[in-house]
Amino acid sequence: MSEPEDKGYTVNDRRFLHLSEEEKTKLRKEQGTKDTAAEAFQEASQKAATEAAQTSHEVPLPEVNFSSFIFSLSSSAFVSLGAIPDPNTGKMEKNLAMVKQTIDLLAILRDKTRNNLTPEEENLFDHLLYDLRMSYVREIG
């Protein structure tokens, strides 16, 4: 007789120690619980993937490129400036420390990418950084 294949972790419900294996199996089937954590994880992963696929059909995500990356960073700064509402809460709140940190981050990124961007990316980057800096100065001044 060969050894049973190890399928990962086994979940043992200690609340039912007094039950026989047959009774435990029957109870698991009634409750719909899985015998192993791997089976439970696999089922949850499949469910999440299905939900993600359904959601992705509803709202197409923008193309991921450098321009969308810097636009995303600058958008978060404009949210922190209170210029646009927070997409999570719908509220317009100011956090000037976060704005300064994001501007500094974008400035470092601009210096590190100098001469490595397309003319369109450079133009977008320079304009976003300028607009953010001017908005920040207006807020603190």
Phi and psi restraints in degrees (value plus and minus 20) as a CYANA .aco file:
   2 SER   PHI    -107.9   -67.9
   2 SER   PSI     140.6   180.6
   3 GLU   PHI     -90.5   -50.5
   3 GLU   PSI     121.8   161.8
   4 PRO   PHI     -87.4   -47.4
   4 PRO   PSI     125.7   165.7
   5 GLU   PHI     -89.8   -49.8
   5 GLU   PSI     114.0   154.0
   6 ASP   PHI     -96.9   -56.9
   6 ASP   PSI      99.5   139.5
   7 LYS   PHI    -124.4   -84.4
   7 LYS   PSI      -2.8    37.2
   8 GLY   PHI      87.2   127.2
   8 GLY   PSI    -168.4  -128.4
   9 TYR   PHI     -97.1   -57.1
   9 TYR   PSI     125.6   165.6
  10 THR   PHI    -131.7   -91.7
  10 THR   PSI     113.3   153.3
  11 VAL   PHI    -115.5   -75.5
  11 VAL   PSI     100.5   140.5
  12 ASN   PHI    -133.6   -93.6
  12 ASN   PSI      99.2   139.2
  13 ASP   PHI    -102.3   -62.3
  13 ASP   PSI      87.5   127.5
  14 ARG   PHI     -96.5   -56.5
  14 ARG   PSI     -29.3    10.7
  15 ARG   PHI     -88.4   -48.4
  15 ARG   PSI     -40.5    -0.5
  16 PHE   PHI    -137.2   -97.2
  16 PHE   PSI      17.0    57.0
  17 LEU   PHI     -79.7   -39.7
  17 LEU   PSI     -50.5   -10.5
  18 HIS   PHI     -96.5   -56.5
  18 HIS   PSI     -30.5     9.5
  19 LEU   PHI    -105.1   -65.1
  19 LEU   PSI     132.6   172.6
  20 SER   PHI     -95.8   -55.8
  20 SER   PSI     146.2   186.2
  21 GLU   PHI     -80.1   -40.1
  21 GLU   PSI     -57.3   -17.3
  22 GLU   PHI     -83.3   -43.3
  22 GLU   PSI     -64.2   -24.2
  23 GLU   PHI     -87.3   -47.3
  23 GLU   PSI     -57.9   -17.9
  24 LYS   PHI     -84.3   -44.3
  24 LYS   PSI     -64.3   -24.3
  25 THR   PHI     -81.7   -41.7
  25 THR   PSI     -64.0   -24.0
  26 LYS   PHI     -81.7   -41.7
  26 LYS   PSI     -63.1   -23.1
  27 LEU   PHI     -84.9   -44.9
  27 LEU   PSI     -61.2   -21.2
  28 ARG   PHI     -81.1   -41.1
  28 ARG   PSI     -62.3   -22.3
  29 LYS   PHI     -84.1   -44.1
  29 LYS   PSI     -60.3   -20.3
  30 GLU   PHI     -85.2   -45.2
  30 GLU   PSI     -59.5   -19.5
  31 GLN   PHI    -104.9   -64.9
  31 GLN   PSI     -33.8     6.2
  32 GLY   PHI      55.8    95.8
  32 GLY   PSI       1.6    41.6
  33 THR   PHI    -104.5   -64.5
  33 THR   PSI     138.8   178.8
  34 LYS   PHI    -116.2   -76.2
  34 LYS   PSI     131.3   171.3
  35 ASP   PHI     -94.7   -54.7
  35 ASP   PSI     -48.9    -8.9
  36 THR   PHI    -149.8  -109.8
  36 THR   PSI     135.5   175.5
  37 ALA   PHI     -85.4   -45.4
  37 ALA   PSI     -53.4   -13.4
  38 ALA   PHI     -82.1   -42.1
  38 ALA   PSI     -61.8   -21.8
  39 GLU   PHI     -84.9   -44.9
  39 GLU   PSI     -61.6   -21.6
  40 ALA   PHI     -85.2   -45.2
  40 ALA   PSI     -61.4   -21.4
  41 PHE   PHI     -85.3   -45.3
  41 PHE   PSI     -63.0   -23.0
  42 GLN   PHI     -81.4   -41.4
  42 GLN   PSI     -64.0   -24.0
  43 GLU   PHI     -83.7   -43.7
  43 GLU   PSI     -63.2   -23.2
  44 ALA   PHI     -85.1   -45.1
  44 ALA   PSI     -58.6   -18.6
  45 SER   PHI     -84.8   -44.8
  45 SER   PSI     -62.3   -22.3
  46 GLN   PHI     -84.4   -44.4
  46 GLN   PSI     -59.7   -19.7
  47 LYS   PHI     -84.8   -44.8
  47 LYS   PSI     -63.4   -23.4
  48 ALA   PHI     -84.6   -44.6
  48 ALA   PSI     -59.9   -19.9
  49 ALA   PHI     -84.8   -44.8
  49 ALA   PSI     -60.1   -20.1
  50 THR   PHI     -84.2   -44.2
  50 THR   PSI     -64.5   -24.5
  51 GLU   PHI     -84.3   -44.3
  51 GLU   PSI     -59.6   -19.6
  52 ALA   PHI     -84.9   -44.9
  52 ALA   PSI     -59.3   -19.3
  53 ALA   PHI     -85.3   -45.3
  53 ALA   PSI     -59.9   -19.9
  54 GLN   PHI     -86.4   -46.4
  54 GLN   PSI     -61.1   -21.1
  55 THR   PHI     -87.7   -47.7
  55 THR   PSI     -59.6   -19.6
  56 SER   PHI     -85.7   -45.7
  56 SER   PSI     -46.0    -6.0
  57 HIS   PHI     -93.8   -53.8
  57 HIS   PSI     -48.4    -8.4
  58 GLU   PHI     -97.7   -57.7
  58 GLU   PSI     -64.9   -24.9
  59 VAL   PHI    -145.1  -105.1
  59 VAL   PSI      84.6   124.6
  60 PRO   PHI     -90.5   -50.5
  60 PRO   PSI     116.5   156.5
  61 LEU   PHI    -104.7   -64.7
  61 LEU   PSI     127.6   167.6
  62 PRO   PHI     -89.1   -49.1
  62 PRO   PSI     138.6   178.6
  63 GLU   PHI     -82.1   -42.1
  63 GLU   PSI     120.0   160.0
  64 VAL   PHI    -110.9   -70.9
  64 VAL   PSI      92.5   132.5
  65 ASN   PHI    -169.5  -129.5
  65 ASN   PSI    -198.7  -158.7
  66 PHE   PHI     -84.1   -44.1
  66 PHE   PSI     -60.3   -20.3
  67 SER   PHI     -82.1   -42.1
  67 SER   PSI     -63.2   -23.2
  68 SER   PHI     -87.9   -47.9
  68 SER   PSI     -51.0   -11.0
  69 PHE   PHI     -85.2   -45.2
  69 PHE   PSI     -70.4   -30.4
  70 ILE   PHI     -90.8   -50.8
  70 ILE   PSI     -50.6   -10.6
  71 PHE   PHI     -85.2   -45.2
  71 PHE   PSI     -59.1   -19.1
  72 SER   PHI     -83.5   -43.5
  72 SER   PSI     -64.6   -24.6
  73 LEU   PHI     -82.7   -42.7
  73 LEU   PSI     -63.9   -23.9
  74 SER   PHI     -88.1   -48.1
  74 SER   PSI     -53.4   -13.4
  75 SER   PHI     -82.9   -42.9
  75 SER   PSI     -60.7   -20.7
  76 SER   PHI     -85.1   -45.1
  76 SER   PSI     -53.1   -13.1
  77 ALA   PHI     -87.9   -47.9
  77 ALA   PSI     -60.2   -20.2
  78 PHE   PHI     -86.5   -46.5
  78 PHE   PSI     -52.5   -12.5
  79 VAL   PHI     -84.5   -44.5
  79 VAL   PSI     -63.9   -23.9
  80 SER   PHI     -88.0   -48.0
  80 SER   PSI     -44.9    -4.9
  81 LEU   PHI     -95.4   -55.4
  81 LEU   PSI     -36.1     3.9
  82 GLY   PHI      62.6   102.6
  82 GLY   PSI      -4.7    35.3
  83 ALA   PHI     -99.7   -59.7
  83 ALA   PSI     -50.2   -10.2
  84 ILE   PHI    -154.0  -114.0
  84 ILE   PSI     131.8   171.8
  85 PRO   PHI     -90.3   -50.3
  85 PRO   PSI     128.8   168.8
  86 ASP   PHI     -85.0   -45.0
  86 ASP   PSI     105.3   145.3
  87 PRO   PHI     -84.3   -44.3
  87 PRO   PSI     -43.7    -3.7
  88 ASN   PHI     -99.9   -59.9
  88 ASN   PSI     -61.8   -21.8
  89 THR   PHI    -125.7   -85.7
  89 THR   PSI     -42.5    -2.5
  90 GLY   PHI      60.4   100.4
  90 GLY   PSI     -19.4    20.6
  91 LYS   PHI    -114.7   -74.7
  91 LYS   PSI     133.6   173.6
  92 MET   PHI    -125.7   -85.7
  92 MET   PSI      86.4   126.4
  93 GLU   PHI    -145.2  -105.2
  93 GLU   PSI     129.0   169.0
  94 LYS   PHI    -123.2   -83.2
  94 LYS   PSI     118.1   158.1
  95 ASN   PHI    -162.7  -122.7
  95 ASN   PSI      64.8   104.8
  96 LEU   PHI     -86.4   -46.4
  96 LEU   PSI     -48.6    -8.6
  97 ALA   PHI     -85.0   -45.0
  97 ALA   PSI     -59.8   -19.8
  98 MET   PHI     -87.1   -47.1
  98 MET   PSI     -58.0   -18.0
  99 VAL   PHI     -81.8   -41.8
  99 VAL   PSI     -67.6   -27.6
 100 LYS   PHI     -80.6   -40.6
 100 LYS   PSI     -62.6   -22.6
 101 GLN   PHI     -83.8   -43.8
 101 GLN   PSI     -61.3   -21.3
 102 THR   PHI     -87.6   -47.6
 102 THR   PSI     -59.9   -19.9
 103 ILE   PHI     -82.7   -42.7
 103 ILE   PSI     -63.7   -23.7
 104 ASP   PHI     -82.2   -42.2
 104 ASP   PSI     -60.8   -20.8
 105 LEU   PHI     -82.9   -42.9
 105 LEU   PSI     -65.5   -25.5
 106 LEU   PHI     -83.7   -43.7
 106 LEU   PSI     -57.2   -17.2
 107 ALA   PHI     -84.4   -44.4
 107 ALA   PSI     -62.0   -22.0
 108 ILE   PHI     -83.8   -43.8
 108 ILE   PSI     -64.8   -24.8
 109 LEU   PHI     -81.9   -41.9
 109 LEU   PSI     -59.1   -19.1
 110 ARG   PHI     -83.4   -43.4
 110 ARG   PSI     -64.7   -24.7
 111 ASP   PHI     -82.7   -42.7
 111 ASP   PSI     -61.1   -21.1
 112 LYS   PHI     -92.5   -52.5
 112 LYS   PSI     -43.8    -3.8
 113 THR   PHI    -122.2   -82.2
 113 THR   PSI     -17.7    22.3
 114 ARG   PHI     -75.1   -35.1
 114 ARG   PSI     115.6   155.6
 115 ASN   PHI      49.1    89.1
 115 ASN   PSI      -9.7    30.3
 116 ASN   PHI    -138.8   -98.8
 116 ASN   PSI     -12.5    27.5
 117 LEU   PHI    -131.3   -91.3
 117 LEU   PSI     140.1   180.1
 118 THR   PHI     -92.3   -52.3
 118 THR   PSI     140.7   180.7
 119 PRO   PHI     -77.7   -37.7
 119 PRO   PSI     -56.0   -16.0
 120 GLU   PHI     -86.5   -46.5
 120 GLU   PSI     -61.2   -21.2
 121 GLU   PHI     -86.1   -46.1
 121 GLU   PSI     -62.0   -22.0
 122 GLU   PHI     -81.8   -41.8
 122 GLU   PSI     -64.0   -24.0
 123 ASN   PHI     -82.3   -42.3
 123 ASN   PSI     -67.7   -27.7
 124 LEU   PHI     -80.0   -40.0
 124 LEU   PSI     -67.1   -27.1
 125 PHE   PHI     -81.1   -41.1
 125 PHE   PSI     -69.2   -29.2
 126 ASP   PHI     -82.4   -42.4
 126 ASP   PSI     -61.2   -21.2
 127 HIS   PHI     -88.7   -48.7
 127 HIS   PSI     -62.7   -22.7
 128 LEU   PHI     -82.6   -42.6
 128 LEU   PSI     -64.4   -24.4
 129 LEU   PHI     -84.7   -44.7
 129 LEU   PSI     -61.8   -21.8
 130 TYR   PHI     -81.9   -41.9
 130 TYR   PSI     -69.1   -29.1
 131 ASP   PHI     -80.4   -40.4
 131 ASP   PSI     -61.9   -21.9
 132 LEU   PHI     -83.9   -43.9
 132 LEU   PSI     -64.9   -24.9
 133 ARG   PHI     -82.3   -42.3
 133 ARG   PSI     -64.0   -24.0
 134 MET   PHI     -85.4   -45.4
 134 MET   PSI     -61.5   -21.5
 135 SER   PHI     -83.9   -43.9
 135 SER   PSI     -59.1   -19.1
 136 TYR   PHI     -86.1   -46.1
 136 TYR   PSI     -64.5   -24.5
 137 VAL   PHI     -81.7   -41.7
 137 VAL   PSI     -60.8   -20.8
 138 ARG   PHI     -80.4   -40.4
 138 ARG   PSI     -58.8   -18.8
 139 GLU   PHI     -90.8   -50.8
 139 GLU   PSI     -59.5   -19.5
 140 ILE   PHI    -107.3   -67.3
 140 ILE   PSI     -38.7     1.3
